[in-house]
Amino acid sequence: MQDQLISILTPFKNTSDFLPECLESILNQTYTNWELIVVDDHSTDESFTIVDAYAKQDSRIKLFKNTGNGIIDALRLAFQHSKGNYITRMDSDDMMTPNKLELMLNDLKAHGKQHIALGLVRYFSDDGVSDGYARYETWLNTLTKTGANYLEIYKECVIPSPCWMLHREDLMACGAFNPNRYPEDYDLAFRFYKQGIKCIPSQNLLHLWRDYGTRTSRTHEHYAQNYFLDIKCHYFLELDFNAKRTLTVWGAGFKGKKIAKLLKKRKIPFVWICNNPKKIGKHIYGFELHSFEHLKELEHPQCIVTVANERSQLRIKTYFETQHMKSMVDYFFFC
């Protein structure tokens, strides 16, 4: 029975080229007891007119104009006007597969509260999907297939922003869209993790993610790499850092230096290590750089790894295994 209302929250800004396909994919859902709360974030194209025409034809579509500025304010407004027992997000430039809502709701009914329903995603583009997004898709889907998303949460956002659903009460317990911290989807993923919301494994392709040159994640300053590091450091210190253990930072490139600055600013002591012979023994920001072998001299350390090269990461992971160190307890890959 379709007795449970699903609220779909969708902010939009200047996506007139893609809105019809997005809206049609929602209208074509096999599960029909939904409401679409759409918020116009100060569009200057025909987006509002397009959505307004759909809203006049289907009472399940409710259109509002953002009273604030930006996606967080738009999401807050959408959530404020929502009435569903279950909440999900949707991006205005993407498309749902026809059974997305039905399958996610079935997962939540089967597992109950304190769970989040996920699905596999696929990028598509008229100009071809970039290598970066293709790798992200593969990485994200691999985690989602086993529900192991949190195991690599410090690498990148492990919950696809337009492909999750959970009970309304659980979203509220996580703080919903209240924090003013960007990227807002990554911040929310960390709050799911903090609240102990379990990821339900999925083998189903549920979301088609559009890649194009002016996509927000490509162009907006809030999605720059340094903001990701701010969020990673913030939540690591809150959730996984053990002040009784020696903290180490592995890597002295851009990301390592950024993390070092953040830790220094917060007056968090740490030992800085790397495997670059040219940097070992030198001082940066007042900290001496040691060889990674220095780890063996430390008693029960925790380690943040900021080395991005995949081959180097594999070698580092192997090294940790020889030292009987465990991922997400003893070491954390930040990239």
C-alpha positions as CSV (number, residue, x, y, z in Angstrom):
1,M,0.0,0.0,0.0
2,Q,1.2,3.5,-0.8
3,D,0.1,5.0,2.6
4,Q,3.4,6.7,3.5
5,L,4.1,10.2,2.2
6,I,7.6,10.8,0.8
7,S,8.8,14.5,0.7
8,I,11.2,15.2,-2.1
9,L,13.3,18.4,-1.5
10,T,14.6,20.1,-4.6
11,P,16.3,23.5,-4.7
12,F,17.0,24.9,-8.2
13,K,18.8,27.8,-9.8
14,N,19.0,28.4,-13.5
15,T,18.5,24.8,-14.6
16,S,15.8,25.4,-17.2
17,D,17.5,23.2,-19.7
18,F,17.2,20.2,-17.4
19,L,14.1,20.7,-15.3
20,P,11.6,19.1,-17.6
21,E,13.6,15.8,-17.7
22,C,14.0,15.9,-13.9
23,L,10.3,16.6,-13.2
24,E,9.1,13.9,-15.7
25,S,11.3,11.4,-14.0
26,I,9.6,12.1,-10.7
27,L,6.1,12.1,-12.3
28,N,6.9,8.6,-13.7
29,Q,7.8,7.0,-10.4
30,T,6.1,3.7,-9.6
31,Y,5.5,5.0,-6.1
32,T,3.0,7.8,-6.3
33,N,2.4,9.1,-2.8
34,W,4.9,11.8,-2.8
35,E,5.1,15.6,-2.6
36,L,7.8,17.6,-4.4
37,I,8.8,20.7,-2.5
38,V,10.7,22.8,-5.1
39,V,12.5,26.1,-4.1
40,D,13.7,28.6,-6.6
41,D,17.0,30.0,-5.4
42,H,16.8,33.3,-7.3
43,S,16.8,32.0,-10.9
44,T,17.3,34.4,-13.7
45,D,16.3,32.1,-16.5
46,E,12.9,30.4,-17.3
47,S,13.3,27.8,-14.4
48,F,10.5,29.2,-12.3
49,T,8.1,29.4,-15.2
50,I,8.8,25.8,-16.1
51,V,8.2,24.5,-12.6
52,D,5.2,26.7,-12.1
53,A,3.5,25.1,-15.2
54,Y,4.1,21.6,-13.8
55,A,2.8,22.7,-10.3
56,K,-0.4,23.9,-11.8
57,Q,-1.0,20.5,-13.4
58,D,-0.1,18.4,-10.4
59,S,-1.0,19.4,-6.8
60,R,1.8,17.2,-5.5
61,I,4.3,19.8,-6.8
62,K,4.7,22.8,-4.4
63,L,6.7,25.7,-5.6
64,F,8.4,28.3,-3.4
65,K,10.9,31.1,-3.8
66,N,13.9,31.1,-1.5
67,T,13.5,33.8,1.2
68,G,17.3,33.5,1.9
69,N,20.2,32.9,-0.3
70,G,21.9,29.7,-1.4
71,I,21.2,26.0,-1.2
72,I,21.2,25.6,2.6
73,D,18.5,28.3,3.0
74,A,16.6,26.7,0.1
75,L,16.7,23.2,1.7
76,R,15.6,24.6,5.1
77,L,12.6,26.3,3.4
78,A,11.7,23.1,1.6
79,F,12.0,21.0,4.7
80,Q,9.9,23.5,6.7
81,H,7.1,23.1,4.2
82,S,7.4,19.3,3.9
83,K,4.9,16.9,5.6
84,G,6.3,13.5,4.6
85,N,7.1,10.6,6.9
86,Y,10.2,10.0,4.8
87,I,12.6,12.7,3.4
88,T,14.7,12.6,0.3
89,R,16.6,15.1,-1.8
90,M,16.7,15.5,-5.6
91,D,18.9,17.7,-7.8
92,S,17.0,19.7,-10.4
93,D,19.5,18.8,-13.2
94,D,19.4,15.0,-12.6
95,M,16.9,12.1,-13.2
96,M,15.4,9.3,-11.1
97,T,15.1,5.8,-12.4
98,P,11.4,4.8,-12.4
99,N,11.4,2.7,-9.2
100,K,13.8,4.8,-7.1
101,L,11.2,6.0,-4.5
102,E,9.6,2.5,-4.3
103,L,12.9,0.6,-3.7
104,M,14.3,3.1,-1.2
105,L,11.0,3.1,0.8
106,N,11.0,-0.7,0.8
107,D,14.5,-0.7,2.2
108,L,13.5,1.7,5.0
109,K,10.4,-0.3,5.9
110,A,12.5,-3.5,6.0
111,H,15.2,-2.1,8.2
112,G,13.4,0.5,10.3
113,K,14.6,3.7,11.9
114,Q,18.2,4.6,12.4
115,H,18.9,3.5,8.8
116,I,19.4,5.4,5.6
117,A,18.4,4.0,2.2
118,L,20.9,4.5,-0.7
119,G,21.2,3.5,-4.3
120,L,23.8,3.2,-7.0
121,V,24.4,6.3,-9.2
122,R,25.5,6.8,-12.8
123,Y,27.0,10.0,-14.3
124,F,25.9,11.0,-17.8
125,S,26.9,13.9,-20.0
126,D,26.4,15.1,-23.6
127,D,30.1,15.8,-23.7
128,G,31.4,12.6,-22.0
129,V,31.9,12.1,-18.3
130,S,35.2,13.4,-16.9
131,D,37.7,10.9,-15.5
132,G,37.3,12.3,-12.0
133,Y,33.6,11.9,-11.9
134,A,33.9,8.4,-13.4
135,R,36.3,7.4,-10.6
136,Y,34.1,8.9,-8.0
137,E,31.1,7.0,-9.3
138,T,32.9,3.7,-9.2
139,W,34.3,4.3,-5.7
140,L,30.9,5.5,-4.3
141,N,29.0,2.6,-5.8
142,T,31.5,0.0,-4.5
143,L,30.9,1.4,-1.0
144,T,27.1,1.5,-1.4
145,K,26.9,-2.2,-2.6
146,T,28.0,-3.4,0.8
147,G,26.8,-0.4,2.9
148,A,30.4,0.3,3.9
149,N,30.1,4.0,3.1
150,Y,31.5,5.4,6.4
151,L,34.7,3.4,6.2
152,E,36.1,6.0,3.8
153,I,34.2,9.0,4.9
154,Y,37.3,11.1,5.3
155,K,38.3,10.6,1.7
156,E,35.3,12.2,0.0
157,C,31.5,12.6,0.5
158,V,30.3,9.0,0.9
159,I,26.5,9.7,0.7
160,P,25.4,10.9,-2.8
161,S,23.4,14.1,-2.0
162,P,20.5,13.4,-4.3
163,C,20.3,9.7,-3.6
164,W,19.3,9.0,0.0
165,M,16.1,8.6,2.0
166,L,15.5,8.3,5.7
167,H,12.8,8.7,8.3
168,R,11.9,12.3,9.1
169,E,12.7,11.9,12.8
170,D,16.2,10.6,12.0
171,L,16.9,13.6,9.7
172,M,15.8,15.9,12.5
173,A,18.0,14.1,15.0
174,C,20.9,14.7,12.7
175,G,20.2,18.5,12.7
176,A,18.6,18.4,9.2
177,F,19.9,21.4,7.3
178,N,20.6,23.7,10.2
179,P,24.5,24.1,10.1
180,N,25.9,26.7,7.8
181,R,28.7,24.5,6.7
182,Y,29.7,23.8,3.2
183,P,29.7,21.6,1.2
184,E,26.3,20.9,2.9
185,D,26.0,17.4,1.5
186,Y,29.3,16.3,3.0
187,D,28.5,17.9,6.3
188,L,25.2,16.1,6.4
189,A,27.0,12.8,5.6
190,F,29.3,13.3,8.6
191,R,26.2,14.0,10.8
192,F,24.6,10.8,9.7
193,Y,27.9,9.1,10.7
194,K,27.9,10.9,14.0
195,Q,24.3,9.9,14.8
196,G,25.0,6.2,14.0
197,I,22.6,6.1,11.1
198,K,23.3,2.7,9.4
199,C,23.7,2.6,5.6
200,I,21.5,0.0,3.9
201,P,23.4,-1.8,1.1
202,S,21.9,-1.5,-2.4
203,Q,22.6,-3.2,-5.7
204,N,20.1,-1.0,-7.6
205,L,20.8,1.9,-10.0
206,L,18.5,4.6,-8.7
207,H,19.9,7.9,-9.8
208,L,21.2,9.4,-13.0
209,W,23.7,12.2,-12.2
210,R,24.3,14.8,-14.9
211,D,27.8,16.1,-15.5
212,Y,28.3,19.4,-17.2
213,G,30.6,22.4,-17.2
214,T,28.5,24.7,-15.1
215,R,27.4,22.2,-12.5
216,T,27.7,23.7,-9.0
217,S,30.2,21.2,-7.7
218,R,32.5,22.2,-10.5
219,T,32.2,26.0,-10.2
220,H,31.2,27.1,-6.7
221,E,33.9,28.2,-4.2
222,H,32.3,26.2,-1.4
223,Y,33.2,23.0,-3.2
224,A,36.9,23.9,-3.4
225,Q,39.3,21.3,-2.0
226,N,40.3,23.4,1.0
227,Y,36.7,23.4,2.3
228,F,36.7,19.6,2.2
229,L,39.8,19.6,4.4
230,D,38.2,22.0,6.8
231,I,35.2,19.6,7.2
232,K,37.4,16.5,7.5
233,C,39.5,18.0,10.2
234,H,36.5,19.4,12.1
235,Y,34.7,16.1,12.3
236,F,37.8,14.0,12.8
237,L,38.7,16.0,15.9
238,E,35.1,15.7,17.2
239,L,34.4,12.1,16.4
240,D,37.6,10.0,15.9
241,F,40.5,11.8,17.4
242,N,41.9,10.3,20.6
243,A,43.7,13.0,22.6
244,K,45.5,10.3,24.6
245,R,47.3,9.0,21.6
246,T,50.1,10.7,19.5
247,L,48.6,12.2,16.4
248,T,50.7,12.0,13.2
249,V,50.2,13.6,9.8
250,W,51.6,11.7,6.8
251,G,52.4,13.8,3.8
252,A,53.8,17.3,3.2
253,G,52.1,18.4,0.0
254,F,49.3,20.9,-0.3
255,K,46.9,18.8,1.7
256,G,49.3,17.9,4.4
257,K,50.3,21.5,4.8
258,K,46.6,22.5,5.0
259,I,45.9,19.9,7.7
260,A,49.1,21.0,9.6
261,K,47.8,24.6,9.6
262,L,44.4,23.6,10.8
263,L,45.9,21.5,13.7
264,K,48.3,24.2,14.6
265,K,45.5,26.8,14.7
266,R,43.5,24.5,17.1
267,K,46.6,23.9,19.2
268,I,46.5,20.2,18.5
269,P,50.0,18.6,18.9
270,F,51.1,16.3,16.2
271,V,54.2,14.6,14.6
272,W,54.7,15.3,10.9
273,I,56.0,12.4,8.7
274,C,56.6,11.9,5.0
275,N,58.5,9.6,2.6
276,N,60.0,12.4,0.6
277,P,63.8,12.4,1.2
278,K,64.1,16.1,0.2
279,K,61.7,17.1,2.9
280,I,62.8,14.9,5.8
281,G,64.7,16.9,8.4
282,K,63.3,20.2,7.2
283,H,61.0,22.4,9.2
284,I,57.6,23.7,8.0
285,Y,55.4,26.0,10.2
286,G,57.8,25.2,13.0
287,F,57.4,21.4,12.8
288,E,60.2,19.0,11.8
289,L,59.5,16.5,9.1
290,H,60.4,12.9,10.0
291,S,60.7,9.8,8.0
292,F,57.6,7.5,8.1
293,E,59.8,5.0,9.9
294,H,59.5,7.3,12.9
295,L,56.0,5.9,13.4
296,K,57.7,2.7,14.9
297,E,59.2,4.9,17.6
298,L,55.8,6.2,18.7
299,E,53.5,4.4,21.1
300,H,50.1,3.6,19.7
301,P,49.8,6.6,17.3
302,Q,46.9,7.7,15.2
303,C,47.7,8.8,11.7
304,I,46.0,11.2,9.2
305,V,47.2,10.4,5.6
306,T,47.2,13.2,3.1
307,V,49.0,11.4,0.3
308,A,46.8,11.4,-2.8
309,N,48.7,9.1,-5.2
310,E,46.8,5.8,-5.4
311,R,49.9,3.6,-5.6
312,S,51.5,5.4,-2.6
313,Q,48.2,4.9,-0.7
314,L,48.4,1.2,-1.3
315,R,52.0,1.0,0.0
316,I,51.0,3.1,3.0
317,K,48.0,0.9,3.7
318,T,50.3,-2.2,3.5
319,Y,52.7,-0.6,5.9
320,F,49.9,0.0,8.4
321,E,48.9,-3.6,8.1
322,T,52.4,-4.8,9.0
323,Q,52.1,-2.6,12.1
324,H,48.8,-4.1,12.9
325,M,47.0,-0.7,12.6
326,K,43.3,-0.6,11.7
327,S,41.5,1.7,9.3
328,M,39.2,4.3,10.9
329,V,40.7,3.5,14.3
330,D,44.5,3.9,13.9
331,Y,44.7,5.6,10.5
332,F,42.5,7.8,8.3
333,F,42.9,8.6,4.6
334,F,42.0,12.2,4.0
335,C,42.2,11.9,0.2
